[in-house]
């Protein structure tokens, strides 16, 4: 490459990054211009001079990450405006396996492609296929590029929402030792510690950089924060006449306490004998008499023992090396290894869920086992388990919470490595090549403690069976109706599955060969750039469950073994056409040919075209249109029936107050449902059936915007971009809530969705019934919004400082429209909050920076707009709004020769996470909001 072209390439590509985000300093520009040899901008494989992408990119350098005080990549990215929905990390306890993942545009993890140094890494092969960001050693991160545009034509599948490209140091010289510490200031808890060392050397022939890092995150429990200590539920406020005038939050929890659940037929029998129409009962610990369940006093508060911040320990080593083999060829290697140990803590198990474990048919303490044991003279005894299961008047349902176990513990040990080796170079002055091969592997051992055994439950609570089992007889017959604390350690040991071990692994093999260059055909704007290449990618994975898990003998449900693989061959062509000095076009096309272990073959052809137009000095207009796709991942293709326990809004609760019910729903609630105060969250069992065939998702992305550099002495640049993504053949499951509401909205339960429920009835014992439905291509998803950026900086002529800067980055989300084609149902989720996901209309960050030669101060703001509870209307709860929140952060850094010291406070005003009714974990959405509170962090690094 000629020197003048190189200079223009560096200036053009890096200047574009600044125009797009304003997050790269002028010093970084000068440093990178001096060191980089050839530019390949994120979102393109063309290597040429005078290149600028027409796609919007936000770029963050190492100083941005350091100033935030975070210790992992996901903690930094979860607050950038382009993220929405649900961010998975250390703040997620229930539903996490220690992984850390990012959701761009609210399109879920598996539609965001994560690259490391511009190349793919091994994903979570046996889950959603997304990359676990635990892989990335933070001390080695030089820059993070967020491409906010569909990029399937450049990188292949999964890049529907955009691309996160994490660039690691590859040109460091010397030794850098670093350490950091952070903790919540309330009780100096949720501690984070990091130790790292980076070493590098270089010569005229090449360079090598090696980094080693240890990172430790300590646990924080919900009971350690007042706002998260109780599982809150709205309790009605009544006037003197008994009319409900409002609601107040009270400590509640789970109905899985010591709860007896009656069938519809049993409820009718109690009513016929003069008793109340109640589905849930309990044996009063004070009187010993059975009575209706009272949520305010009888619900189990599961919150305090749950983790609010989950522990996570990582040891990592990374290496980047490059060597000049000849004048025209270089060899390079990119490798890392991560060992992770993580833990989640849930409330104690209970005799609920799948299997026969929750039925009880023979226990002398059963208050409904004899007419003389209850005030209504009913007898629901059964002669056998089979009779209890088949006769709706025989046997009872008992949900006993095993508080004596101390809680369920989930631990993971994961190992991940990725080795990439390649060669690149020049064939001629205008023709370049790059060939690489990546091998990635991860494995994870999951260990679960204190689930109870279904196969021993019937024995433990049945006198005859227990006495016939020597181990059970030694422990003694268990009384499931007695108060908490009465189960002995011996009984708990007999009943528990002490350790369940599930093992999974995945492997990636990826070959890429690219030719790129420029053609000396001058249209008036410069040389034509192009790139063309071939990729072959193979992935395989296997999940091996514990024998108890495979047999479905615990409340963890049945986990079937899974094994699968696929391979894809891809061809791509990309070109850059400078039609005029003020007008250029980028175009690309990719053909992908898949085959998998299910015998399915499919192909996909996608294209992209984008425009860069500069009608005026300082004004750049950019836009693009592209198609994309997402191939079914290994888990989606090979899963068997899967069972989950989603949180559902029971629309019959306070049905007379709700204004959002249809006539059919109201009628069905009044006829068959529980229409009064439910008092606790309900989680039915929801099984999704394995798909017979899956088609790939297809998408269309449209962007249009501008970048304007204001002609003034100071630096002021701002940009606005409209974006739209439309997805067809969406792969997933139909939410239980949709099935339930749809079936309830039909006369005589005649809707097709009623087939999901046993006997076509959506209610069982007056509560939402268990359901089974298909997994597959379920519908369409359309999202759109507006991104805006502003960057201002100026030199100061004061004694104590020489620079001042302001930068603003935000996203206004217009819609997230889900179209469930089979149900004829549409839902726009923007501006709404759900049990896990939050979709704010507006999200922005603002940073003010004051600096001198040896110090800088940063004052940052992070804003998340208010959202309305997507499941619960205002008239039936005390809080159906997740309030807007504005976090204030401040940090100070000082350079002393070769050392750098930093001190900062995040969430300076100690803002609590906003509560809303449907917030599943800690009454909020920990994946969206700060849950530690005010946090102090400090770090230092020394270069030798």
Buried (B, 14 or more C-beta within 10 A) or exposed (E): BEEEBBEBBBBBBBBBBBBBBBBBBEEBBEEBBEEBEBBBBBBBBBBBBBBBBBBBBBBBBBBBBBBBBBBBBBBBBBBBBBBBBBBBBBBBBBBBBBBBBBBBBBBBBBBBBBBBBBBBBBBBBBBBBBBBBBBBBBBBBBBBBBBBBBBBBBBBBBBBBBBBBBBBBBBBEEEBBBBBBBBBBBEEBBBBBBBBBBBBEBEEEBBBBBBBBBBBBBBBBBBBBEBBBBBBBBBBEEEEEEEBEEBEBBBBBBBBBBBBBBBBEBBBBBEEEEBEEBBBBBBBEEEEEBBBBEBEEBBBBBBBBBBBBBBBBBBBBBBBBBBBEEEEBBBBBBBBBBBBBBBBBBBBBBBBBBBEBBBBBBBEBBBBBBEEBBEBBBBBBBEEBEBBBEBBBBBBBBBBBBBBBBBBBBBBBBBBBBBBBBBBBBEEEBEBBBBBBBBBBBBBBBBBBBBBBBBBBBBBBBEEBBEEBEEBBEBBBBBBBBEBEBBEEEBBEBBBBEBBBBBBBBBBBBBBBBBBBBEEEEBEBBBBBBBBBBBBBEBBBBBBBBEBBBBBBBBBBBBBEBEBBBBBBBBBBBBBBBBEEBBBBBBBBBBBBBBBBBEBEBBBEBBBBBBBBBEEEEEBBBBBBBBBBBBBBBBBBBBEEBBBBBBBBBBBBBBEBBEEBEEBBBBBBEEBBBBBBBBBBBBBBBBBBBBEEBBBBBBBBBBBBBBBBEEEEEBBBBBBBBBBBBBBBBBBBBBBBBBBBBBBBBEEBEBEBBEBBEEBBBBBBBBBBBBBBBBBBBBBBBBBBBBBBBBBBEEEEEEEBEBBBBBBBBBBBBBBBBBBBEBEBEBBBBBBBBBBBBBBBBBBBBBBBBBBEEBBBBBBBBBBBBBBBBBBBBBBBBBBBBBBBEBBBBBBBBEEEEEBBBBBBBBBEBBBBBBBBBBBBBBBBBBBBBBBBBBBBBBBBBBE
